[in-house]
Amino acid sequence: MYLAENLPKALVPKYCGSVDNLIEDAYRALLNLKPGLKVEMAVELYRNKEVSLWKAADMAGTTVEEFKEILRSRGFRIEVRGSKEESERRIYRATGD
């Protein structure tokens, strides 16, 4: 509890600007130290239908195909939302082709 109580008092005024900024910076640092947590976070958000397959793959730092394989290895059934046209627009934006 020492850190939770005292770190914001020491860091927010001079370095972070707000407790929310401090927390966001702390999460970013944690994800950089433990990159596997990015995948775990992306899987959970995808499982809860909070992000699309494309967004989850981006968050995990993988391609869509790599992320699909991660999901398959965990027993997921892949659901692709959106129309064919929407998928083509996403591919165009991602590749420029």
MMTF fields as JSON, N, C-alpha, C and O atoms, coordinates in Angstrom:
{
  "mmtfVersion": "1.0.0",
  "mmtfProducer": "UNKNOWN",
  "numBonds": 387,
  "numAtoms": 388,
  "numGroups": 97,
  "numChains": 1,
  "numModels": 1,
  "chainsPerModel": [1],
  "groupsPerChain": [97],
  "chainIdList": ["A"],
  "bondAtomList": [4, 2, 8, 6, 12, 10, 16, 14, 20, 18, 24, 22, 28, 26, 32, 30, 36, 34, 40, 38, 44, 42, 48, 46, 52, 50, 56, 54, 60, 58, 64, 62, 68, 66, 72, 70, 76, 74, 80, 78, 84, 82, 88, 86, 92, 90, 96, 94, 100, 98, 104, 102, 108, 106, 112, 110, 116, 114, 120, 118, 124, 122, 128, 126, 132, 130, 136, 134, 140, 138, 144, 142, 148, 146, 152, 150, 156, 154, 160, 158, 164, 162, 168, 166, 172, 170, 176, 174, 180, 178, 184, 182, 188, 186, 192, 190, 196, 194, 200, 198, 204, 202, 208, 206, 212, 210, 216, 214, 220, 218, 224, 222, 228, 226, 232, 230, 236, 234, 240, 238, 244, 242, 248, 246, 252, 250, 256, 254, 260, 258, 264, 262, 268, 266, 272, 270, 276, 274, 280, 278, 284, 282, 288, 286, 292, 290, 296, 294, 300, 298, 304, 302, 308, 306, 312, 310, 316, 314, 320, 318, 324, 322, 328, 326, 332, 330, 336, 334, 340, 338, 344, 342, 348, 346, 352, 350, 356, 354, 360, 358, 364, 362, 368, 366, 372, 370, 376, 374, 380, 378, 384, 382],
  "bondOrderList": [1, 1, 1, 1, 1, 1, 1, 1, 1, 1, 1, 1, 1, 1, 1, 1, 1, 1, 1, 1, 1, 1, 1, 1, 1, 1, 1, 1, 1, 1, 1, 1, 1, 1, 1, 1, 1, 1, 1, 1, 1, 1, 1, 1, 1, 1, 1, 1, 1, 1, 1, 1, 1, 1, 1, 1, 1, 1, 1, 1, 1, 1, 1, 1, 1, 1, 1, 1, 1, 1, 1, 1, 1, 1, 1, 1, 1, 1, 1, 1, 1, 1, 1, 1, 1, 1, 1, 1, 1, 1, 1, 1, 1, 1, 1, 1],
  "groupList": [{"groupName": "MET", "atomNameList": ["N", "CA", "C", "O"], "elementList": ["N", "C", "C", "O"], "formalChargeList": [0, 0, 0, 0], "bondAtomList": [1, 0, 2, 1, 3, 2], "bondOrderList": [1, 1, 2], "singleLetterCode": "M", "chemCompType": "L-PEPTIDE LINKING"}, {"groupName": "TYR", "atomNameList": ["N", "CA", "C", "O"], "elementList": ["N", "C", "C", "O"], "formalChargeList": [0, 0, 0, 0], "bondAtomList": [1, 0, 2, 1, 3, 2], "bondOrderList": [1, 1, 2], "singleLetterCode": "Y", "chemCompType": "L-PEPTIDE LINKING"}, {"groupName": "LEU", "atomNameList": ["N", "CA", "C", "O"], "elementList": ["N", "C", "C", "O"], "formalChargeList": [0, 0, 0, 0], "bondAtomList": [1, 0, 2, 1, 3, 2], "bondOrderList": [1, 1, 2], "singleLetterCode": "L", "chemCompType": "L-PEPTIDE LINKING"}, {"groupName": "ALA", "atomNameList": ["N", "CA", "C", "O"], "elementList": ["N", "C", "C", "O"], "formalChargeList": [0, 0, 0, 0], "bondAtomList": [1, 0, 2, 1, 3, 2], "bondOrderList": [1, 1, 2], "singleLetterCode": "A", "chemCompType": "L-PEPTIDE LINKING"}, {"groupName": "GLU", "atomNameList": ["N", "CA", "C", "O"], "elementList": ["N", "C", "C", "O"], "formalChargeList": [0, 0, 0, 0], "bondAtomList": [1, 0, 2, 1, 3, 2], "bondOrderList": [1, 1, 2], "singleLetterCode": "E", "chemCompType": "L-PEPTIDE LINKING"}, {"groupName": "ASN", "atomNameList": ["N", "CA", "C", "O"], "elementList": ["N", "C", "C", "O"], "formalChargeList": [0, 0, 0, 0], "bondAtomList": [1, 0, 2, 1, 3, 2], "bondOrderList": [1, 1, 2], "singleLetterCode": "N", "chemCompType": "L-PEPTIDE LINKING"}, {"groupName": "PRO", "atomNameList": ["N", "CA", "C", "O"], "elementList": ["N", "C", "C", "O"], "formalChargeList": [0, 0, 0, 0], "bondAtomList": [1, 0, 2, 1, 3, 2], "bondOrderList": [1, 1, 2], "singleLetterCode": "P", "chemCompType": "L-PEPTIDE LINKING"}, {"groupName": "LYS", "atomNameList": ["N", "CA", "C", "O"], "elementList": ["N", "C", "C", "O"], "formalChargeList": [0, 0, 0, 0], "bondAtomList": [1, 0, 2, 1, 3, 2], "bondOrderList": [1, 1, 2], "singleLetterCode": "K", "chemCompType": "L-PEPTIDE LINKING"}, {"groupName": "VAL", "atomNameList": ["N", "CA", "C", "O"], "elementList": ["N", "C", "C", "O"], "formalChargeList": [0, 0, 0, 0], "bondAtomList": [1, 0, 2, 1, 3, 2], "bondOrderList": [1, 1, 2], "singleLetterCode": "V", "chemCompType": "L-PEPTIDE LINKING"}, {"groupName": "CYS", "atomNameList": ["N", "CA", "C", "O"], "elementList": ["N", "C", "C", "O"], "formalChargeList": [0, 0, 0, 0], "bondAtomList": [1, 0, 2, 1, 3, 2], "bondOrderList": [1, 1, 2], "singleLetterCode": "C", "chemCompType": "L-PEPTIDE LINKING"}, {"groupName": "GLY", "atomNameList": ["N", "CA", "C", "O"], "elementList": ["N", "C", "C", "O"], "formalChargeList": [0, 0, 0, 0], "bondAtomList": [1, 0, 2, 1, 3, 2], "bondOrderList": [1, 1, 2], "singleLetterCode": "G", "chemCompType": "PEPTIDE LINKING"}, {"groupName": "SER", "atomNameList": ["N", "CA", "C", "O"], "elementList": ["N", "C", "C", "O"], "formalChargeList": [0, 0, 0, 0], "bondAtomList": [1, 0, 2, 1, 3, 2], "bondOrderList": [1, 1, 2], "singleLetterCode": "S", "chemCompType": "L-PEPTIDE LINKING"}, {"groupName": "ASP", "atomNameList": ["N", "CA", "C", "O"], "elementList": ["N", "C", "C", "O"], "formalChargeList": [0, 0, 0, 0], "bondAtomList": [1, 0, 2, 1, 3, 2], "bondOrderList": [1, 1, 2], "singleLetterCode": "D", "chemCompType": "L-PEPTIDE LINKING"}, {"groupName": "ILE", "atomNameList": ["N", "CA", "C", "O"], "elementList": ["N", "C", "C", "O"], "formalChargeList": [0, 0, 0, 0], "bondAtomList": [1, 0, 2, 1, 3, 2], "bondOrderList": [1, 1, 2], "singleLetterCode": "I", "chemCompType": "L-PEPTIDE LINKING"}, {"groupName": "ARG", "atomNameList": ["N", "CA", "C", "O"], "elementList": ["N", "C", "C", "O"], "formalChargeList": [0, 0, 0, 0], "bondAtomList": [1, 0, 2, 1, 3, 2], "bondOrderList": [1, 1, 2], "singleLetterCode": "R", "chemCompType": "L-PEPTIDE LINKING"}, {"groupName": "TRP", "atomNameList": ["N", "CA", "C", "O"], "elementList": ["N", "C", "C", "O"], "formalChargeList": [0, 0, 0, 0], "bondAtomList": [1, 0, 2, 1, 3, 2], "bondOrderList": [1, 1, 2], "singleLetterCode": "W", "chemCompType": "L-PEPTIDE LINKING"}, {"groupName": "THR", "atomNameList": ["N", "CA", "C", "O"], "elementList": ["N", "C", "C", "O"], "formalChargeList": [0, 0, 0, 0], "bondAtomList": [1, 0, 2, 1, 3, 2], "bondOrderList": [1, 1, 2], "singleLetterCode": "T", "chemCompType": "L-PEPTIDE LINKING"}, {"groupName": "PHE", "atomNameList": ["N", "CA", "C", "O"], "elementList": ["N", "C", "C", "O"], "formalChargeList": [0, 0, 0, 0], "bondAtomList": [1, 0, 2, 1, 3, 2], "bondOrderList": [1, 1, 2], "singleLetterCode": "F", "chemCompType": "L-PEPTIDE LINKING"}],
  "groupTypeList": [0, 1, 2, 3, 4, 5, 2, 6, 7, 3, 2, 8, 6, 7, 1, 9, 10, 11, 8, 12, 5, 2, 13, 4, 12, 3, 1, 14, 3, 2, 2, 5, 2, 7, 6, 10, 2, 7, 8, 4, 0, 3, 8, 4, 2, 1, 14, 5, 7, 4, 8, 11, 2, 15, 7, 3, 3, 12, 0, 3, 10, 16, 16, 8, 4, 4, 17, 7, 4, 13, 2, 14, 11, 14, 10, 17, 14, 13, 4, 8, 14, 10, 11, 7, 4, 4, 11, 4, 14, 14, 13, 1, 14, 3, 16, 10, 12],
  "groupIdList": [1, 2, 3, 4, 5, 6, 7, 8, 9, 10, 11, 12, 13, 14, 15, 16, 17, 18, 19, 20, 21, 22, 23, 24, 25, 26, 27, 28, 29, 30, 31, 32, 33, 34, 35, 36, 37, 38, 39, 40, 41, 42, 43, 44, 45, 46, 47, 48, 49, 50, 51, 52, 53, 54, 55, 56, 57, 58, 59, 60, 61, 62, 63, 64, 65, 66, 67, 68, 69, 70, 71, 72, 73, 74, 75, 76, 77, 78, 79, 80, 81, 82, 83, 84, 85, 86, 87, 88, 89, 90, 91, 92, 93, 94, 95, 96, 97],
  "secStructList": [7, 2, 2, 2, 2, 2, 2, 2, 2, 2, 2, 0, 0, 0, 0, 0, 1, 1, 2, 2, 2, 2, 2, 2, 2, 2, 2, 2, 2, 2, 2, 2, 2, 7, 6, 2, 2, 2, 2, 2, 2, 2, 2, 2, 2, 2, 2, 6, 6, 1, 1, 7, 2, 2, 2, 2, 2, 2, 2, 2, 6, 1, 7, 2, 2, 2, 2, 2, 2, 2, 2, 2, 2, 6, 6, 7, 7, 7, 7, 7, 7, 1, 7, 2, 2, 2, 2, 2, 2, 2, 2, 2, 2, 2, 2, 7, 7],
  "xCoordList": [0.807, 0.0, 0.853, 0.381, 2.087, 2.941, 3.035, 2.848, 3.33, 3.452, 2.127, 2.083, 1.061, -0.248, -0.656, -1.311, -0.28, -0.657, 0.293, -0.146, 1.579, 2.568, 3.08, 3.474, 3.081, 3.58, 2.795, 3.407, 1.469, 0.73, 1.058, 1.175, 1.202, 1.519, 2.86, 3.028, 3.812, 5.161, 5.3, 6.04, 4.602, 4.825, 3.823, 4.192, 2.577, 1.545, 1.811, 1.788, 2.059, 2.206, 3.339, 3.185, 4.462, 5.64, 5.762, 6.203, 5.382, 5.69, 4.49, 4.617, 3.357, 2.266, 1.065, 0.377, 0.807, -0.331, -1.634, -2.442, -1.851, -3.068, -2.827, -1.908, -3.663, -3.565, -3.861, -3.233, -4.809, -5.116, -3.894, -3.628, -3.15, -1.927, -0.893, -0.223, -0.76, 0.176, -0.195, 0.67, -1.471, -1.933, -1.702, -1.243, -2.017, -1.806, -0.325, 0.025, 0.542, 1.985, 2.453, 3.299, 1.903, 2.279, 1.861, 2.621, 0.656, 0.209, 1.092, 1.458, 1.43, 2.308, 3.664, 4.197, 4.21, 5.499, 5.385, 6.275, 4.301, 4.082, 3.999, 4.605, 3.253, 3.119, 4.44, 4.694, 5.28, 6.602, 7.519, 8.331, 7.393, 8.211, 7.76, 8.572, 6.46, 5.888, 5.015, 3.79, 5.637, 4.883, 3.784, 2.8, 3.937, 2.906, 1.571, 0.522, 1.609, 0.362, -0.455, -1.676, 0.206, -0.526, -1.441, -2.594, -0.912, -1.705, -2.856, -3.994, -2.565, -3.618, -4.722, -5.906, -4.336, -5.308, -6.157, -7.38, -5.506, -6.222, -7.188, -8.313, -6.76, -7.625, -8.855, -9.975, -8.658, -9.791, -10.763, -11.978, -10.229, -11.104, -11.863, -13.035, -11.204, -11.876, -12.928, -14.039, -12.58, -13.51, -14.797, -15.899, -14.631, -15.778, -16.447, -17.334, -16.006, -16.558, -16.454, -17.318, -15.369, -15.125, -14.298, -14.306, -13.578, -12.796, -12.972, -13.3, -12.746, -12.813, -11.566, -10.589, -11.625, -10.466, -9.274, -8.149, -9.522, -8.457, -7.82, -6.596, -8.664, -8.164, -7.399, -6.346, -7.917, -7.243, -5.864, -4.892, -5.783, -4.488, -3.512, -2.342, -3.993, -3.144, -2.658, -1.48, -3.559, -3.193, -2.155, -1.256, -2.286, -1.369, -0.02, 0.946, 0.037, 1.284, 1.512, 2.651, 0.413, 0.494, -0.269, -0.981, -0.11, -0.97, -2.31, -2.427, -3.31, -4.619, -4.499, -5.083, -3.748, -3.594, -2.883, -3.27, -1.86, -1.166, -2.111, -2.108, -2.913, -3.842, -4.923, -5.326, -5.389, -6.359, -5.773, -6.465, -4.498, -3.845, -3.762, -3.961, -3.471, -3.459, -4.836, -4.957, -5.872, -7.24, -7.582, -8.152, -7.238, -7.521, -6.829, -7.407, -5.583, -4.835, -5.476, -5.209, -6.319, -7.022, -8.473, -9.266, -8.809, -10.14, -11.22, -12.406, -10.846, -11.829, -12.359, -11.652, -13.611, -14.182, -14.108, -14.59, -13.53, -13.297, -14.575, -15.206, -14.941, -16.089, -15.575, -14.871, -15.937, -15.556, -16.82, -17.77, -16.819, -17.985, -17.816, -16.7, -18.933, -18.898, -19.102, -19.015, -19.372, -19.625, -18.313, -17.231, -18.444, -17.275, -16.635, -15.41, -17.467, -16.96, -16.17, -15.12, -16.685, -15.988, -14.629, -13.634, -14.598, -13.331, -12.351, -11.162, -12.851, -11.98, -11.434, -10.273, -12.26, -11.788, -10.693, -9.698, -10.872, -9.851, -8.538, -7.462, -8.642, -7.437, -6.759, -5.537, -7.545, -6.976, -6.262, -5.148, -6.912, -6.284, -5.003, -4.028, -5.008, -3.838, -2.677, -1.514, -2.998, -1.934, -1.714, -0.635, -2.735, -2.631, -2.812, -2.625, -3.181, -3.394, -4.838, -5.207],
  "yCoordList": [-1.197, 0.0, 1.264, 2.333, 1.147, 2.325, 3.016, 4.229, 2.23, 2.823, 3.4, 4.514, 2.657, 3.12, 4.43, 5.265, 4.611, 5.829, 6.986, 8.132, 6.708, 7.782, 8.139, 9.281, 7.19, 7.48, 8.598, 9.511, 8.557, 9.663, 11.025, 12.013, 11.083, 12.361, 12.901, 14.108, 11.998, 12.411, 12.711, 13.619, 11.964, 12.067, 12.923, 13.604, 12.897, 13.584, 15.069, 15.553, 15.808, 17.259, 17.646, 18.566, 16.966, 17.373, 16.677, 17.298, 15.409, 14.624, 14.175, 14.023, 13.965, 13.298, 14.183, 13.953, 15.15, 16.022, 15.54, 16.351, 14.231, 13.688, 12.233, 11.584, 11.744, 10.342, 9.441, 8.393, 9.836, 9.035, 8.896, 7.812, 9.983, 9.92, 9.005, 8.243, 9.077, 8.211, 6.744, 5.913, 6.431, 5.05, 4.575, 3.453, 5.422, 5.047, 4.799, 3.828, 5.669, 5.475, 4.183, 3.471, 3.886, 2.661, 1.424, 0.46, 1.448, 0.323, 0.161, -0.957, 1.265, 1.187, 0.579, -0.261, 1.01, 0.471, -1.028, -1.797, -1.439, -2.854, -3.664, -4.73, -3.16, -3.872, -3.936, -4.903, -2.92, -2.959, -3.958, -4.613, -4.079, -5.039, -6.477, -7.402, -6.655, -7.993, -8.011, -7.944, -8.101, -8.017, -9.068, -8.841, -10.199, -11.234, -10.762, -11.289, -9.771, -9.23, -8.513, -8.417, -8.008, -7.374, -8.4, -8.109, -9.594, -10.66, -11.031, -11.171, -11.191, -11.556, -10.503, -10.84, -9.236, -8.15, -8.188, -8.063, -8.36, -8.392, -9.573, -9.429, -10.734, -11.917, -11.657, -11.96, -11.106, -10.833, -9.824, -10.008, -8.759, -7.755, -8.342, -8.024, -9.195, -9.859, -10.841, -10.904, -11.596, -12.568, -11.873, -12.4, -10.69, -9.931, -9.063, -8.265, -9.232, -8.491, -6.983, -6.228, -6.56, -5.13, -4.548, -3.336, -5.408, -4.972, -5.985, -7.149, -5.519, -6.396, -7.271, -7.056, -8.244, -9.102, -8.268, -8.482, -7.33, -6.469, -5.649, -5.569, -5.039, -4.197, -5.047, -4.633, -6.227, -7.107, -7.514, -7.524, -7.848, -8.22, -7.06, -7.248, -5.867, -4.676, -4.46, -4.18, -4.589, -4.41, -5.439, -5.133, -6.656, -7.74, -7.612, -8.278, -6.751, -6.602, -7.737, -8.094, -8.302, -9.414, -9.06, -8.057, -9.896, -9.782, -10.42, -11.116, -10.179, -10.792, -12.309, -13.007, -12.818, -14.271, -14.861, -15.924, -14.188, -14.666, -14.652, -15.578, -13.608, -13.525, -14.602, -15.183, -14.868, -15.955, -17.274, -18.069, -17.502, -18.74, -18.802, -19.864, -17.676, -17.62, -17.993, -18.778, -17.426, -17.719, -19.19, -19.833, -19.72, -21.135, -22.042, -23.027, -21.701, -22.536, -22.524, -23.398, -21.53, -21.427, -21.88, -21.685, -22.481, -23.049, -22.074, -22.382, -20.921, -19.944, -20.323, -20.907, -19.981, -20.023, -18.601, -17.682, -18.395, -17.06, -16.513, -17.157, -15.31, -14.611, -13.351, -12.543, -13.2, -11.99, -11.174, -11.626, -9.962, -9.091, -8.13, -7.811, -7.684, -6.682, -7.305, -8.521, -6.455, -6.896, -7.155, -6.814, -7.763, -8.0, -6.669, -6.548, -5.67, -4.35, -3.717, -3.113, -3.861, -3.313, -3.991, -3.331, -5.291, -6.023, -5.566, -5.393, -5.37, -4.903, -3.51, -3.229, -2.63, -1.291, -1.388, -0.667, -2.272, -2.455, -2.937, -2.45, -3.891, -4.412, -3.302, -3.164, -2.511, -1.405, -0.414, 0.017, -0.052, 0.897, 0.318, 1.04, -0.976, -1.6, -1.761, -1.627, -2.05, -2.352, -1.271, -1.175, -0.459, 0.564, 0.003, 0.716, -1.29, -1.927, -1.815, -2.289],
  "zCoordList": [0.0, 0.0, 0.0, -0.387, 0.426, 0.502, -0.855, -0.957, -1.906, -3.238, -3.711, -4.232, -3.534, -4.001, -3.339, -3.964, -2.103, -1.386, -1.658, -1.75, -1.788, -1.851, -3.243, -3.48, -4.156, -5.495, -6.181, -6.735, -6.162, -6.795, -6.187, -6.912, -4.892, -4.234, -4.705, -4.879, -4.91, -5.278, -6.772, -7.151, -7.615, -9.055, -9.817, -10.775, -9.408, -10.191, -10.363, -11.495, -9.303, -9.499, -10.442, -11.246, -10.357, -11.122, -12.478, -13.445, -12.566, -13.755, -14.588, -15.802, -13.981, -14.694, -15.003, -15.998, -14.208, -14.447, -13.839, -13.385, -13.825, -13.216, -12.829, -13.327, -11.941, -11.531, -12.73, -12.881, -13.583, -14.773, -15.677, -16.195, -15.87, -16.683, -16.048, -16.745, -14.73, -14.013, -14.215, -14.491, -14.08, -14.244, -15.676, -15.894, -16.649, -18.049, -18.331, -19.002, -17.822, -17.996, -17.331, -17.872, -16.16, -15.446, -16.244, -16.336, -16.821, -17.645, -18.879, -19.24, -19.519, -20.699, -20.328, -21.053, -19.199, -18.752, -18.477, -18.84, -17.843, -17.557, -18.851, -18.958, -19.827, -21.097, -21.853, -22.571, -21.701, -22.33, -21.639, -22.292, -20.319, -19.576, -19.803, -19.794, -20.005, -20.169, -21.421, -21.323, -22.597, -23.852, -23.993, -24.697, -23.34, -23.401, -22.858, -23.228, -21.982, -21.441, -22.507, -22.387, -23.554, -24.655, -25.317, -25.633, -25.52, -26.127, -25.203, -25.651, -23.916, -22.96, -22.929, -22.911, -22.922, -22.905, -24.175, -24.114, -25.321, -26.592, -26.653, -27.133, -26.172, -26.163, -25.297, -25.708, -24.117, -23.221, -23.817, -23.745, -24.403, -25.012, -26.195, -26.4, -26.977, -28.093, -27.566, -28.092, -26.537, -25.95, -25.481, -25.641, -24.905, -24.39, -25.45, -25.148, -26.708, -27.849, -27.68, -28.126, -27.022, -26.835, -27.967, -28.184, -28.698, -29.855, -30.979, -30.746, -32.197, -33.364, -33.435, -32.717, -34.303, -34.539, -35.001, -34.55, -35.89, -36.416, -35.301, -35.199, -34.463, -33.374, -32.362, -31.878, -32.042, -31.083, -31.599, -30.843, -32.884, -33.465, -33.374, -33.043, -33.666, -33.58, -32.146, -31.924, -31.179, -29.772, -29.338, -28.556, -29.85, -29.48, -30.18, -29.809, -31.195, -31.942, -32.926, -33.227, -33.424, -34.365, -35.635, -35.69, -36.647, -37.821, -37.465, -36.457, -38.296, -38.059, -38.109, -37.28, -39.071, -39.189, -37.968, -37.482, -37.478, -36.272, -35.073, -34.262, -34.967, -33.841, -33.953, -32.945, -35.167, -35.359, -34.864, -34.227, -35.16, -34.723, -33.196, -32.606, -32.56, -31.091, -30.56, -29.62, -31.169, -30.729, -30.947, -30.065, -32.112, -32.395, -31.381, -30.921, -31.035, -30.084, -28.701, -27.876, -28.455, -27.172, -27.281, -26.359, -28.405, -28.573, -29.007, -28.887, -29.502, -29.964, -31.338, -32.159, -31.566, -32.9, -33.428, -32.766, -34.577, -35.11, -35.727, -36.564, -35.294, -35.864, -36.544, -35.94, -37.801, -38.519, -38.723, -39.362, -38.172, -38.276, -39.442, -39.854, -39.955, -41.01, -42.379, -42.552, -43.329, -44.693, -45.428, -44.951, -46.593, -47.432, -47.814, -47.837, -48.115, -48.496, -47.354, -47.572, -46.139, -44.971, -44.788, -44.492, -44.964, -44.855, -45.926, -45.655, -47.144, -48.221, -47.927, -48.225, -47.345, -46.967, -45.91, -45.977, -44.941, -43.902, -44.51, -44.162, -45.412, -46.062, -46.849, -46.804, -47.569, -48.348, -47.437, -47.733, -46.321, -45.387, -44.799, -44.591, -44.533, -43.91, -44.884, -44.503, -46.144, -47.099, -48.145, -48.729, -48.381, -49.418, -50.816, -51.802, -50.911, -52.231, -52.651, -53.725]
}
